[in-house]
Amino acid sequence: MEQESKPGISFFQRCLTVWVILCMVLEILIGKYLPGIPEFPNHFEYARVSIPMAALIWLMIYPMMMKVDL
């Protein structure tokens, strides 16, 4: 009986919790020590909607939309 080889999870998937925590810590440090960086995207706003935030949210949900089974 031949055993099927299952693809393992990637390094990124195994360490997702660590990546999320590191990103949160980095964001806090940037906000505290480099306040000009979070303020800069506020200049790119249209009809009270942040264009960079809208683009990032779109990039976040796009892969989920492509795997939708109709």
PDB file with one MODEL, atoms N, CA, C and O in Angstrom:
MODEL        1
ATOM      1  N   MET A   1       0.846  -1.179   0.000  1.00  0.00           N
ATOM      2  CA  MET A   1       0.000   0.000   0.000  1.00  0.00           C
ATOM      3  C   MET A   1       0.888   1.238   0.000  1.00  0.00           C
ATOM      4  O   MET A   1       1.748   1.412   0.864  1.00  0.00           O
ATOM      5  N   GLU A   2       0.659   2.076  -0.977  1.00  0.00           N
ATOM      6  CA  GLU A   2       1.488   3.272  -1.126  1.00  0.00           C
ATOM      7  C   GLU A   2       0.900   4.421  -0.312  1.00  0.00           C
ATOM      8  O   GLU A   2      -0.308   4.655  -0.325  1.00  0.00           O
ATOM      9  N   GLN A   3       1.750   5.113   0.375  1.00  0.00           N
ATOM     10  CA  GLN A   3       1.299   6.228   1.212  1.00  0.00           C
ATOM     11  C   GLN A   3       1.312   7.509   0.390  1.00  0.00           C
ATOM     12  O   GLN A   3       2.301   7.825  -0.272  1.00  0.00           O
ATOM     13  N   GLU A   4       0.213   8.235   0.439  1.00  0.00           N
ATOM     14  CA  GLU A   4       0.123   9.495  -0.296  1.00  0.00           C
ATOM     15  C   GLU A   4       0.927  10.556   0.427  1.00  0.00           C
ATOM     16  O   GLU A   4       0.873  10.674   1.651  1.00  0.00           O
ATOM     17  N   SER A   5       1.671  11.322  -0.343  1.00  0.00           N
ATOM     18  CA  SER A   5       2.442  12.400   0.286  1.00  0.00           C
ATOM     19  C   SER A   5       1.562  13.652   0.358  1.00  0.00           C
ATOM     20  O   SER A   5       1.028  14.121  -0.648  1.00  0.00           O
ATOM     21  N   LYS A   6       1.434  14.159   1.543  1.00  0.00           N
ATOM     22  CA  LYS A   6       0.636  15.359   1.764  1.00  0.00           C
ATOM     23  C   LYS A   6       1.574  16.551   1.854  1.00  0.00           C
ATOM     24  O   LYS A   6       2.603  16.496   2.528  1.00  0.00           O
ATOM     25  N   PRO A   7       1.212  17.621   1.174  1.00  0.00           N
ATOM     26  CA  PRO A   7       2.074  18.795   1.282  1.00  0.00           C
ATOM     27  C   PRO A   7       1.994  19.379   2.691  1.00  0.00           C
ATOM     28  O   PRO A   7       0.904  19.542   3.241  1.00  0.00           O
ATOM     29  N   GLY A   8       3.135  19.688   3.263  1.00  0.00           N
ATOM     30  CA  GLY A   8       3.171  20.258   4.606  1.00  0.00           C
ATOM     31  C   GLY A   8       2.850  21.746   4.573  1.00  0.00           C
ATOM     32  O   GLY A   8       2.787  22.366   3.512  1.00  0.00           O
ATOM     33  N   ILE A   9       2.653  22.289   5.740  1.00  0.00           N
ATOM     34  CA  ILE A   9       2.383  23.719   5.794  1.00  0.00           C
ATOM     35  C   ILE A   9       3.707  24.470   5.664  1.00  0.00           C
ATOM     36  O   ILE A   9       4.766  23.966   6.038  1.00  0.00           O
ATOM     37  N   SER A  10       3.623  25.663   5.135  1.00  0.00           N
ATOM     38  CA  SER A  10       4.829  26.455   4.881  1.00  0.00           C
ATOM     39  C   SER A  10       5.366  27.069   6.180  1.00  0.00           C
ATOM     40  O   SER A  10       4.694  27.081   7.211  1.00  0.00           O
ATOM     41  N   PHE A  11       6.569  27.564   6.092  1.00  0.00           N
ATOM     42  CA  PHE A  11       7.201  28.221   7.237  1.00  0.00           C
ATOM     43  C   PHE A  11       6.354  29.396   7.716  1.00  0.00           C
ATOM     44  O   PHE A  11       6.168  29.584   8.918  1.00  0.00           O
ATOM     45  N   PHE A  12       5.839  30.189   6.768  1.00  0.00           N
ATOM     46  CA  PHE A  12       5.009  31.335   7.127  1.00  0.00           C
ATOM     47  C   PHE A  12       3.757  30.899   7.880  1.00  0.00           C
ATOM     48  O   PHE A  12       3.380  31.528   8.868  1.00  0.00           O
ATOM     49  N   GLN A  13       3.117  29.839   7.429  1.00  0.00           N
ATOM     50  CA  GLN A  13       1.906  29.358   8.087  1.00  0.00           C
ATOM     51  C   GLN A  13       2.199  28.813   9.477  1.00  0.00           C
ATOM     52  O   GLN A  13       1.411  29.013  10.402  1.00  0.00           O
ATOM     53  N   ARG A  14       3.331  28.124   9.632  1.00  0.00           N
ATOM     54  CA  ARG A  14       3.688  27.588  10.948  1.00  0.00           C
ATOM     55  C   ARG A  14       3.960  28.701  11.945  1.00  0.00           C
ATOM     56  O   ARG A  14       3.660  28.560  13.131  1.00  0.00           O
ATOM     57  N   CYS A  15       4.522  29.799  11.479  1.00  0.00           N
ATOM     58  CA  CYS A  15       4.931  30.882  12.375  1.00  0.00           C
ATOM     59  C   CYS A  15       3.999  32.087  12.292  1.00  0.00           C
ATOM     60  O   CYS A  15       4.405  33.202  12.620  1.00  0.00           O
ATOM     61  N   LEU A  16       2.767  31.881  11.861  1.00  0.00           N
ATOM     62  CA  LEU A  16       1.836  33.000  11.668  1.00  0.00           C
ATOM     63  C   LEU A  16       1.619  33.793  12.948  1.00  0.00           C
ATOM     64  O   LEU A  16       1.573  35.022  12.900  1.00  0.00           O
ATOM     65  N   THR A  17       1.485  33.138  14.073  1.00  0.00           N
ATOM     66  CA  THR A  17       1.288  33.841  15.344  1.00  0.00           C
ATOM     67  C   THR A  17       2.470  34.746  15.650  1.00  0.00           C
ATOM     68  O   THR A  17       2.297  35.880  16.097  1.00  0.00           O
ATOM     69  N   VAL A  18       3.665  34.241  15.408  1.00  0.00           N
ATOM     70  CA  VAL A  18       4.872  35.042  15.653  1.00  0.00           C
ATOM     71  C   VAL A  18       4.898  36.252  14.734  1.00  0.00           C
ATOM     72  O   VAL A  18       5.221  37.357  15.169  1.00  0.00           O
ATOM     73  N   TRP A  19       4.553  36.048  13.443  1.00  0.00           N
ATOM     74  CA  TRP A  19       4.538  37.167  12.489  1.00  0.00           C
ATOM     75  C   TRP A  19       3.547  38.244  12.936  1.00  0.00           C
ATOM     76  O   TRP A  19       3.860  39.434  12.892  1.00  0.00           O
ATOM     77  N   VAL A  20       2.360  37.830  13.362  1.00  0.00           N
ATOM     78  CA  VAL A  20       1.335  38.792  13.773  1.00  0.00           C
ATOM     79  C   VAL A  20       1.814  39.581  14.990  1.00  0.00           C
ATOM     80  O   VAL A  20       1.662  40.802  15.036  1.00  0.00           O
ATOM     81  N   ILE A  21       2.386  38.898  15.963  1.00  0.00           N
ATOM     82  CA  ILE A  21       2.885  39.586  17.165  1.00  0.00           C
ATOM     83  C   ILE A  21       4.013  40.549  16.809  1.00  0.00           C
ATOM     84  O   ILE A  21       4.045  41.673  17.310  1.00  0.00           O
ATOM     85  N   LEU A  22       4.936  40.123  15.953  1.00  0.00           N
ATOM     86  CA  LEU A  22       6.030  41.007  15.531  1.00  0.00           C
ATOM     87  C   LEU A  22       5.509  42.244  14.803  1.00  0.00           C
ATOM     88  O   LEU A  22       6.004  43.350  15.021  1.00  0.00           O
ATOM     89  N   CYS A  23       4.522  42.063  13.948  1.00  0.00           N
ATOM     90  CA  CYS A  23       3.943  43.213  13.233  1.00  0.00           C
ATOM     91  C   CYS A  23       3.254  44.173  14.195  1.00  0.00           C
ATOM     92  O   CYS A  23       3.349  45.389  14.034  1.00  0.00           O
ATOM     93  N   MET A  24       2.567  43.637  15.187  1.00  0.00           N
ATOM     94  CA  MET A  24       1.899  44.495  16.163  1.00  0.00           C
ATOM     95  C   MET A  24       2.920  45.289  16.982  1.00  0.00           C
ATOM     96  O   MET A  24       2.731  46.483  17.217  1.00  0.00           O
ATOM     97  N   VAL A  25       3.985  44.642  17.411  1.00  0.00           N
ATOM     98  CA  VAL A  25       5.032  45.326  18.172  1.00  0.00           C
ATOM     99  C   VAL A  25       5.695  46.391  17.307  1.00  0.00           C
ATOM    100  O   VAL A  25       5.944  47.504  17.771  1.00  0.00           O
ATOM    101  N   LEU A  26       5.981  46.056  16.060  1.00  0.00           N
ATOM    102  CA  LEU A  26       6.603  47.020  15.143  1.00  0.00           C
ATOM    103  C   LEU A  26       5.704  48.236  14.935  1.00  0.00           C
ATOM    104  O   LEU A  26       6.183  49.370  14.933  1.00  0.00           O
ATOM    105  N   GLU A  27       4.414  48.006  14.762  1.00  0.00           N
ATOM    106  CA  GLU A  27       3.474  49.119  14.579  1.00  0.00           C
ATOM    107  C   GLU A  27       3.433  50.016  15.818  1.00  0.00           C
ATOM    108  O   GLU A  27       3.405  51.240  15.689  1.00  0.00           O
ATOM    109  N   ILE A  28       3.430  49.438  16.993  1.00  0.00           N
ATOM    110  CA  ILE A  28       3.428  50.230  18.227  1.00  0.00           C
ATOM    111  C   ILE A  28       4.699  51.070  18.331  1.00  0.00           C
ATOM    112  O   ILE A  28       4.647  52.247  18.686  1.00  0.00           O
ATOM    113  N   LEU A  29       5.839  50.455  18.019  1.00  0.00           N
ATOM    114  CA  LEU A  29       7.113  51.184  18.081  1.00  0.00           C
ATOM    115  C   LEU A  29       7.169  52.317  17.050  1.00  0.00           C
ATOM    116  O   LEU A  29       7.669  53.402  17.348  1.00  0.00           O
ATOM    117  N   ILE A  30       6.662  52.070  15.852  1.00  0.00           N
ATOM    118  CA  ILE A  30       6.634  53.122  14.830  1.00  0.00           C
ATOM    119  C   ILE A  30       5.741  54.267  15.282  1.00  0.00           C
ATOM    120  O   ILE A  30       6.115  55.432  15.151  1.00  0.00           O
ATOM    121  N   GLY A  31       4.567  53.948  15.813  1.00  0.00           N
ATOM    122  CA  GLY A  31       3.659  54.993  16.276  1.00  0.00           C
ATOM    123  C   GLY A  31       4.234  55.813  17.417  1.00  0.00           C
ATOM    124  O   GLY A  31       3.961  57.008  17.530  1.00  0.00           O
ATOM    125  N   LYS A  32       5.029  55.171  18.262  1.00  0.00           N
ATOM    126  CA  LYS A  32       5.592  55.872  19.417  1.00  0.00           C
ATOM    127  C   LYS A  32       6.819  56.709  19.044  1.00  0.00           C
ATOM    128  O   LYS A  32       6.939  57.860  19.466  1.00  0.00           O
ATOM    129  N   TYR A  33       7.727  56.133  18.256  1.00  0.00           N
ATOM    130  CA  TYR A  33       9.002  56.798  18.000  1.00  0.00           C
ATOM    131  C   TYR A  33       9.087  57.511  16.648  1.00  0.00           C
ATOM    132  O   TYR A  33       9.963  58.355  16.459  1.00  0.00           O
ATOM    133  N   LEU A  34       8.216  57.196  15.725  1.00  0.00           N
ATOM    134  CA  LEU A  34       8.207  57.855  14.414  1.00  0.00           C
ATOM    135  C   LEU A  34       6.779  58.286  14.070  1.00  0.00           C
ATOM    136  O   LEU A  34       6.178  57.733  13.149  1.00  0.00           O
ATOM    137  N   PRO A  35       6.229  59.256  14.789  1.00  0.00           N
ATOM    138  CA  PRO A  35       4.807  59.601  14.603  1.00  0.00           C
ATOM    139  C   PRO A  35       4.481  60.164  13.219  1.00  0.00           C
ATOM    140  O   PRO A  35       3.315  60.166  12.825  1.00  0.00           O
ATOM    141  N   GLY A  36       5.471  60.635  12.480  1.00  0.00           N
ATOM    142  CA  GLY A  36       5.212  61.162  11.142  1.00  0.00           C
ATOM    143  C   GLY A  36       4.800  60.094  10.153  1.00  0.00           C
ATOM    144  O   GLY A  36       4.084  60.383   9.194  1.00  0.00           O
ATOM    145  N   ILE A  37       5.239  58.867  10.368  1.00  0.00           N
ATOM    146  CA  ILE A  37       4.901  57.782   9.439  1.00  0.00           C
ATOM    147  C   ILE A  37       3.410  57.463   9.466  1.00  0.00           C
ATOM    148  O   ILE A  37       2.811  57.388   8.393  1.00  0.00           O
ATOM    149  N   PRO A  38       2.772  57.272  10.614  1.00  0.00           N
ATOM    150  CA  PRO A  38       1.322  57.020  10.603  1.00  0.00           C
ATOM    151  C   PRO A  38       0.503  58.222  10.135  1.00  0.00           C
ATOM    152  O   PRO A  38      -0.595  58.044   9.609  1.00  0.00           O
ATOM    153  N   GLU A  39       1.010  59.432  10.314  1.00  0.00           N
ATOM    154  CA  GLU A  39       0.275  60.624   9.891  1.00  0.00           C
ATOM    155  C   GLU A  39       0.340  60.836   8.382  1.00  0.00           C
ATOM    156  O   GLU A  39      -0.570  61.439   7.814  1.00  0.00           O
ATOM    157  N   PHE A  40       1.388  60.358   7.722  1.00  0.00           N
ATOM    158  CA  PHE A  40       1.574  60.588   6.292  1.00  0.00           C
ATOM    159  C   PHE A  40       0.421  60.060   5.430  1.00  0.00           C
ATOM    160  O   PHE A  40      -0.036  60.785   4.547  1.00  0.00           O
ATOM    161  N   PRO A  41      -0.070  58.830   5.643  1.00  0.00           N
ATOM    162  CA  PRO A  41      -1.174  58.338   4.795  1.00  0.00           C
ATOM    163  C   PRO A  41      -2.464  59.140   4.946  1.00  0.00           C
ATOM    164  O   PRO A  41      -3.341  59.045   4.088  1.00  0.00           O
ATOM    165  N   ASN A  42      -2.602  59.927   6.015  1.00  0.00           N
ATOM    166  CA  ASN A  42      -3.812  60.733   6.186  1.00  0.00           C
ATOM    167  C   ASN A  42      -3.958  61.785   5.095  1.00  0.00           C
ATOM    168  O   ASN A  42      -5.051  62.316   4.895  1.00  0.00           O
ATOM    169  N   HIS A  43      -2.888  62.091   4.394  1.00  0.00           N
ATOM    170  CA  HIS A  43      -2.958  63.062   3.298  1.00  0.00           C
ATOM    171  C   HIS A  43      -3.637  62.465   2.066  1.00  0.00           C
ATOM    172  O   HIS A  43      -4.072  63.206   1.184  1.00  0.00           O
ATOM    173  N   PHE A  44      -3.733  61.159   1.995  1.00  0.00           N
ATOM    174  CA  PHE A  44      -4.336  60.484   0.849  1.00  0.00           C
ATOM    175  C   PHE A  44      -5.726  59.988   1.216  1.00  0.00           C
ATOM    176  O   PHE A  44      -5.950  58.795   1.420  1.00  0.00           O
ATOM    177  N   GLU A  45      -6.641  60.927   1.294  1.00  0.00           N
ATOM    178  CA  GLU A  45      -7.993  60.619   1.703  1.00  0.00           C
ATOM    179  C   GLU A  45      -8.954  61.205   0.683  1.00  0.00           C
ATOM    180  O   GLU A  45      -8.757  62.320   0.200  1.00  0.00           O
ATOM    181  N   TYR A  46      -9.989  60.454   0.360  1.00  0.00           N
ATOM    182  CA  TYR A  46     -11.008  60.943  -0.567  1.00  0.00           C
ATOM    183  C   TYR A  46     -12.369  60.622   0.028  1.00  0.00           C
ATOM    184  O   TYR A  46     -12.642  59.468   0.357  1.00  0.00           O
ATOM    185  N   ALA A  47     -13.216  61.615   0.169  1.00  0.00           N
ATOM    186  CA  ALA A  47     -14.559  61.456   0.748  1.00  0.00           C
ATOM    187  C   ALA A  47     -14.488  60.750   2.102  1.00  0.00           C
ATOM    188  O   ALA A  47     -15.277  59.851   2.393  1.00  0.00           O
ATOM    189  N   ARG A  48     -13.531  61.176   2.917  1.00  0.00           N
ATOM    190  CA  ARG A  48     -13.305  60.647   4.260  1.00  0.00           C
ATOM    191  C   ARG A  48     -12.955  59.150   4.273  1.00  0.00           C
ATOM    192  O   ARG A  48     -13.181  58.461   5.268  1.00  0.00           O
ATOM    193  N   VAL A  49     -12.402  58.658   3.155  1.00  0.00           N
ATOM    194  CA  VAL A  49     -11.959  57.271   3.062  1.00  0.00           C
ATOM    195  C   VAL A  49     -10.461  57.275   2.788  1.00  0.00           C
ATOM    196  O   VAL A  49      -9.999  57.920   1.846  1.00  0.00           O
ATOM    197  N   SER A  50      -9.718  56.566   3.597  1.00  0.00           N
ATOM    198  CA  SER A  50      -8.280  56.468   3.431  1.00  0.00           C
ATOM    199  C   SER A  50      -7.970  55.544   2.254  1.00  0.00           C
ATOM    200  O   SER A  50      -8.281  54.353   2.291  1.00  0.00           O
ATOM    201  N   ILE A  51      -7.357  56.101   1.217  1.00  0.00           N
ATOM    202  CA  ILE A  51      -7.036  55.316   0.024  1.00  0.00           C
ATOM    203  C   ILE A  51      -6.025  54.209   0.347  1.00  0.00           C
ATOM    204  O   ILE A  51      -6.233  53.077  -0.089  1.00  0.00           O
ATOM    205  N   PRO A  52      -4.932  54.478   1.094  1.00  0.00           N
ATOM    206  CA  PRO A  52      -4.015  53.374   1.425  1.00  0.00           C
ATOM    207  C   PRO A  52      -4.698  52.270   2.229  1.00  0.00           C
ATOM    208  O   PRO A  52      -4.424  51.090   2.009  1.00  0.00           O
ATOM    209  N   MET A  53      -5.573  52.632   3.147  1.00  0.00           N
ATOM    210  CA  MET A  53      -6.263  51.621   3.957  1.00  0.00           C
ATOM    211  C   MET A  53      -7.207  50.798   3.081  1.00  0.00           C
ATOM    212  O   MET A  53      -7.294  49.580   3.236  1.00  0.00           O
ATOM    213  N   ALA A  54      -7.905  51.453   2.173  1.00  0.00           N
ATOM    214  CA  ALA A  54      -8.803  50.728   1.271  1.00  0.00           C
ATOM    215  C   ALA A  54      -8.014  49.757   0.401  1.00  0.00           C
ATOM    216  O   ALA A  54      -8.458  48.630   0.179  1.00  0.00           O
ATOM    217  N   ALA A  55      -6.850  50.173  -0.094  1.00  0.00           N
ATOM    218  CA  ALA A  55      -6.022  49.300  -0.926  1.00  0.00           C
ATOM    219  C   ALA A  55      -5.510  48.108  -0.126  1.00  0.00           C
ATOM    220  O   ALA A  55      -5.497  46.986  -0.633  1.00  0.00           O
ATOM    221  N   LEU A  56      -5.088  48.335   1.116  1.00  0.00           N
ATOM    222  CA  LEU A  56      -4.585  47.239   1.939  1.00  0.00           C
ATOM    223  C   LEU A  56      -5.689  46.249   2.308  1.00  0.00           C
ATOM    224  O   LEU A  56      -5.455  45.041   2.337  1.00  0.00           O
ATOM    225  N   ILE A  57      -6.871  46.747   2.584  1.00  0.00           N
ATOM    226  CA  ILE A  57      -7.991  45.850   2.883  1.00  0.00           C
ATOM    227  C   ILE A  57      -8.338  45.022   1.651  1.00  0.00           C
ATOM    228  O   ILE A  57      -8.622  43.829   1.759  1.00  0.00           O
ATOM    229  N   TRP A  58      -8.313  45.655   0.479  1.00  0.00           N
ATOM    230  CA  TRP A  58      -8.585  44.931  -0.760  1.00  0.00           C
ATOM    231  C   TRP A  58      -7.550  43.818  -0.962  1.00  0.00           C
ATOM    232  O   TRP A  58      -7.908  42.696  -1.321  1.00  0.00           O
ATOM    233  N   LEU A  59      -6.272  44.126  -0.734  1.00  0.00           N
ATOM    234  CA  LEU A  59      -5.224  43.117  -0.877  1.00  0.00           C
ATOM    235  C   LEU A  59      -5.405  41.980   0.126  1.00  0.00           C
ATOM    236  O   LEU A  59      -5.048  40.837  -0.159  1.00  0.00           O
ATOM    237  N   MET A  60      -5.956  42.288   1.293  1.00  0.00           N
ATOM    238  CA  MET A  60      -6.154  41.278   2.318  1.00  0.00           C
ATOM    239  C   MET A  60      -7.296  40.328   1.947  1.00  0.00           C
ATOM    240  O   MET A  60      -7.190  39.126   2.189  1.00  0.00           O
ATOM    241  N   ILE A  61      -8.388  40.843   1.364  1.00  0.00           N
ATOM    242  CA  ILE A  61      -9.540  39.988   1.080  1.00  0.00           C
ATOM    243  C   ILE A  61      -9.516  39.377  -0.316  1.00  0.00           C
ATOM    244  O   ILE A  61     -10.277  38.447  -0.584  1.00  0.00           O
ATOM    245  N   TYR A  62      -8.667  39.870  -1.209  1.00  0.00           N
ATOM    246  CA  TYR A  62      -8.632  39.371  -2.582  1.00  0.00           C
ATOM    247  C   TYR A  62      -8.372  37.866  -2.658  1.00  0.00           C
ATOM    248  O   TYR A  62      -9.091  37.172  -3.378  1.00  0.00           O
ATOM    249  N   PRO A  63      -7.372  37.329  -1.942  1.00  0.00           N
ATOM    250  CA  PRO A  63      -7.156  35.870  -2.018  1.00  0.00           C
ATOM    251  C   PRO A  63      -8.364  35.062  -1.552  1.00  0.00           C
ATOM    252  O   PRO A  63      -8.645  33.997  -2.101  1.00  0.00           O
ATOM    253  N   MET A  64      -9.072  35.552  -0.555  1.00  0.00           N
ATOM    254  CA  MET A  64     -10.276  34.840  -0.081  1.00  0.00           C
ATOM    255  C   MET A  64     -11.363  34.845  -1.143  1.00  0.00           C
ATOM    256  O   MET A  64     -12.084  33.861  -1.307  1.00  0.00           O
ATOM    257  N   MET A  65     -11.480  35.960  -1.866  1.00  0.00           N
ATOM    258  CA  MET A  65     -12.501  36.047  -2.909  1.00  0.00           C
ATOM    259  C   MET A  65     -12.203  35.094  -4.060  1.00  0.00           C
ATOM    260  O   MET A  65     -13.125  34.565  -4.681  1.00  0.00           O
ATOM    261  N   MET A  66     -10.939  34.874  -4.347  1.00  0.00           N
ATOM    262  CA  MET A  66     -10.585  34.005  -5.463  1.00  0.00           C
ATOM    263  C   MET A  66     -10.840  32.526  -5.172  1.00  0.00           C
ATOM    264  O   MET A  66     -10.912  31.723  -6.102  1.00  0.00           O
ATOM    265  N   LYS A  67     -10.976  32.156  -3.904  1.00  0.00           N
ATOM    266  CA  LYS A  67     -11.221  30.757  -3.551  1.00  0.00           C
ATOM    267  C   LYS A  67     -12.689  30.466  -3.267  1.00  0.00           C
ATOM    268  O   LYS A  67     -13.029  29.390  -2.774  1.00  0.00           O
ATOM    269  N   VAL A  68     -13.549  31.416  -3.575  1.00  0.00           N
ATOM    270  CA  VAL A  68     -14.967  31.227  -3.313  1.00  0.00           C
ATOM    271  C   VAL A  68     -15.531  30.198  -4.286  1.00  0.00           C
ATOM    272  O   VAL A  68     -15.324  30.306  -5.494  1.00  0.00           O
ATOM    273  N   ASP A  69     -16.238  29.205  -3.767  1.00  0.00           N
ATOM    274  CA  ASP A  69     -16.891  28.189  -4.576  1.00  0.00           C
ATOM    275  C   ASP A  69     -18.344  28.587  -4.760  1.00  0.00           C
ATOM    276  O   ASP A  69     -19.113  28.609  -3.799  1.00  0.00           O
ATOM    277  N   LEU A  70     -18.715  28.898  -5.978  1.00  0.00           N
ATOM    278  CA  LEU A  70     -20.107  29.301  -6.215  1.00  0.00           C
ATOM    279  C   LEU A  70     -20.909  28.079  -6.487  1.00  0.00           C
ATOM    280  O   LEU A  70     -22.115  28.171  -6.717  1.00  0.00           O
TER     281      LEU A  70
ENDMDL
END
